[in-house]
Amino acid sequence: MTVEEAMKLLLLISQFDGRPVNTDAAQAWAFVLDEVPIVEAVRLVRAHYTGPRRGYRINPGDLVALSEEQREKTRWQLDADVRAARGYGIIDRSAPDDYQMTLEEHDALEAKRAEARTAVYQWSTPNAAVAPIDYGVRTKRP
């Protein structure tokens, strides 16, 4: 993040908490947020001020921690996708966890997941057309 971007970010944040904005503060924020893109920082500020901690002032360290948490979730999801694709036989079982799946492989994985959700739904909520309910005829026992 550049000093100019940090200044814009601080101007946005100052509308929420009234903090003073100056070039020294922007330089400090830019120093801490050097690896956080401005678009991601704005998204994280929005998430902070609409989330459960909205009454607290946000600091650059909060943005770094939120950014790292988001990246970790993304890495975790990608690893889970690779494991699922291996299980469905979409990619080779010997593919490493950091394997970069193609768009076609992702599409095939989503199709398999949709099939699995549909099968679970049909199993858990039978309807009359698929599995008619036979109430039978009640008769007295002899």
N, C-alpha and C positions, 0 to 999 in steps of 0.2 A: 504494500500500500504506500502510495506517495504522500507527501505532506499535504498537497492540495486535496487529495481524496480524504485524508484524515480530517482536514478542516471541514469539508462538506459533511462528513459523518458526525463530527462534533456539533455542527450547526443543527443537524437533525436531532441529535440527542439533547441538545440544550432546550429544544422546544418541550421536552418532557420533564426535565428536572431543573431547568434554569441555570445550569452551570455556565461560567464565563468561557468564552471561546477566544483563544489567542494563538499566535503562531508557535509559542513555546509548548503549549498543550498539544497542538497538532503535531509538532515534531516528536514529542514523547509518544503519542499514540501511534504515529507512523513507525517509530522504532520498534514498538512492541508488536504491532500488527503487520510487520513486513511481509509475512507469508499468507495473510488472509486477504483474498480479493475483496474489493469494495462492494461488489454485488452480494457476496456472501455475508459480509459484515452488516449491510443494511437489512438483509433477511434475518440475521441473528438479533439485531436490535429490535426489529418488529416482533420477533418471537419472544424476546425478553419482556417488552412492555405490554404484550397481550397475554403473557403467561402468569403463573402463580407468583412470580417475583417482581411483578410490575411496580410495586411500591418502593423498590430499592433502586438506588443509582447503579448504573452499569459501569464497569471499569474495563479497560482493555484486556486485562487478564481473564475476565468473564467471557469476552468474545473469543479469545484464544482457546479457552477450555471448551466452550460450546462448539467451536469449529473442529477441534480434535475429536470431540465426542461424535459429531456428525460424520466425520471421516471414518471413525472406527465402526460406526453402524453400517456405513456403506461397504467397508471392507468385509465386515461380517456377512452382510447380505450377498456379496459377490462370492464369498467362500461357500455359503449355503447353496447358492445356485449351481456352483461347480459340483458339489457333492450330490445334489439332486439330479443333475444331468448325468452324472456317472451312474446313479442308481437306475435311471430310466433307460440307460443304454444309448443316450444321445451322443455322449463323448466317450472316448476310451477310458477304461477304468484306471489306467496308469497315468492319466493326466494329473499334473500337480495342482495343488490348491490355488495357486496364483495363475492358473490357465486363463487366457483371455478368450472367452466364448465369442463366436461370430453372431451376427444378427439372426441368421437362420437357426443356429443352435438355441438362442434365446427364445425365438418364436416357437420352436419345437417344444422347449421346456414349458412355456406358458400354455401351449395346447395340452400337454400331458397333465399339467396342474388343473386346467379347466375340466378335463375328462374326469379326473379324480374327484373334484368338487361336485360335479354332476352326479357321479356314481354314489357318493355319500349322501347327497341330497335326495336322490331317488330311493335310496335304501332307508333313509330316516323318515321320509314323508311319503308313504305310498298313497297313490291316488286311485280312484275307482277304475280308471281306464287300464291301469297297469296291473293292479292286484285287486280284483273285485272282492268285496267283503261278503262272505256267505254267513248269514245269520242262522241259516238252517230253520227247520220247522220244529217247534217245541211240541213234543208229545209227552203224554204221561207214560211213566214206566209201567210195564206189565206187572 
